[in-house]
Amino acid sequence: MSALDTFEKMLAAGKDNALLRYSLGNEYNKLGRLDAAREHLQAALVFDPRYSAAWKLLGKAQSDAGMLKEARETFRQGIAAAEAKGDIQAAKEMTVFAKRIDKQLAAE
């Protein structure tokens, strides 16, 4: 049984929480199933709006799907959440990703 299968069974059993949704989003992202990844990552952020890793992975999934403006906004919100939580490394990483997106958007 794959990790994805395990996580889906947990969700079906009613064990819904931020970590489970993040884990589902991560597994779907690895498979390139970006719509499902974004759905679960957004759900993780409903549970915990300060979940830095979920902000970062959601922005990546949006960026990979070509949703650059949405990804830029997600990183902006994620940076604020990470800084408020004291998660400096995540804030730095998202700042780098946001700057890359700014360059892509400027080139279009």
URMODA-V18709 format. One record per residue. N is the residue number from 1. RES is the residue in three letters. SS is DSSP state (hx for helix, st for strand, lp for the rest). PHI is phi in whole degrees, -180 to 180 (none if undefined). PSI is psi in radians with two decimals (none if undefined). Layout:
[[N/RES/SS/PHI/PSI] [N/RES/SS/PHI/PSI]]
This chain:
[[1/MET/lp/none/2.30] [2/SER/lp/-79/2.86] [3/ALA/hx/-59/-0.70] [4/LEU/hx/-60/-0.79] [5/ASP/hx/-60/-0.77] [6/THR/hx/-61/-0.81] [7/PHE/hx/-66/-0.70] [8/GLU/hx/-63/-0.68] [9/LYS/hx/-66/-0.68] [10/MET/hx/-63/-0.76] [11/LEU/hx/-63/-0.77] [12/ALA/hx/-63/-0.50] [13/ALA/lp/-81/0.00] [14/GLY/lp/92/0.21] [15/LYS/lp/-91/1.12] [16/ASP/lp/-92/2.17] [17/ASN/lp/-159/3.05] [18/ALA/hx/-61/-0.78] [19/LEU/hx/-65/-0.73] [20/LEU/hx/-63/-0.78] [21/ARG/hx/-66/-0.67] [22/TYR/hx/-62/-0.77] [23/SER/hx/-62/-0.74] [24/LEU/hx/-62/-0.80] [25/GLY/hx/-60/-0.71] [26/ASN/hx/-64/-0.77] [27/GLU/hx/-66/-0.76] [28/TYR/hx/-65/-0.65] [29/ASN/hx/-63/-0.74] [30/LYS/hx/-59/-0.58] [31/LEU/lp/-85/-0.05] [32/GLY/lp/77/0.22] [33/ARG/lp/-91/1.32] [34/LEU/hx/-69/-0.57] [35/ASP/hx/-63/-0.83] [36/ALA/hx/-65/-0.69] [37/ALA/hx/-60/-0.84] [38/ARG/hx/-62/-0.71] [39/GLU/hx/-59/-0.83] [40/HIS/hx/-71/-0.64] [41/LEU/hx/-68/-0.67] [42/GLN/hx/-64/-0.68] [43/ALA/hx/-64/-0.67] [44/ALA/hx/-60/-0.68] [45/LEU/hx/-74/-0.39] [46/VAL/hx/-67/-0.72] [47/PHE/hx/-67/-0.74] [48/ASP/lp/-143/1.62] [49/PRO/lp/-65/-0.14] [50/ARG/lp/-105/0.30] [51/TYR/lp/-81/1.58] [52/SER/hx/-55/-0.79] [53/ALA/hx/-63/-0.61] [54/ALA/hx/-68/-0.71] [55/TRP/hx/-60/-0.80] [56/LYS/hx/-64/-0.81] [57/LEU/hx/-70/-0.62] [58/LEU/hx/-63/-0.78] [59/GLY/hx/-61/-0.69] [60/LYS/hx/-64/-0.79] [61/ALA/hx/-63/-0.69] [62/GLN/hx/-66/-0.78] [63/SER/hx/-61/-0.79] [64/ASP/hx/-62/-0.49] [65/ALA/lp/-87/0.04] [66/GLY/lp/83/0.19] [67/MET/lp/-92/1.17] [68/LEU/hx/-66/-0.75] [69/LYS/hx/-65/-0.70] [70/GLU/hx/-65/-0.72] [71/ALA/hx/-63/-0.72] [72/ARG/hx/-61/-0.76] [73/GLU/hx/-67/-0.70] [74/THR/hx/-61/-0.79] [75/PHE/hx/-64/-0.67] [76/ARG/hx/-60/-0.82] [77/GLN/hx/-67/-0.67] [78/GLY/hx/-65/-0.67] [79/ILE/hx/-62/-0.79] [80/ALA/hx/-62/-0.75] [81/ALA/hx/-65/-0.76] [82/ALA/hx/-65/-0.75] [83/GLU/hx/-65/-0.70] [84/ALA/hx/-63/-0.54] [85/LYS/hx/-88/-0.23] [86/GLY/lp/87/0.26] [87/ASP/lp/-90/1.32] [88/ILE/hx/-64/-0.70] [89/GLN/hx/-62/-0.80] [90/ALA/hx/-63/-0.69] [91/ALA/hx/-63/-0.73] [92/LYS/hx/-64/-0.78] [93/GLU/hx/-62/-0.79] [94/MET/hx/-67/-0.55] [95/THR/hx/-64/-0.73] [96/VAL/hx/-63/-0.81] [97/PHE/hx/-62/-0.72] [98/ALA/hx/-64/-0.69] [99/LYS/hx/-65/-0.66] [100/ARG/hx/-62/-0.74] [101/ILE/hx/-65/-0.72] [102/ASP/hx/-56/-0.72] [103/LYS/hx/-66/-0.72] [104/GLN/hx/-63/-0.77] [105/LEU/hx/-66/-0.66] [106/ALA/hx/-67/-0.54] [107/ALA/hx/-77/-0.29] [108/GLU/lp/-80/none]]
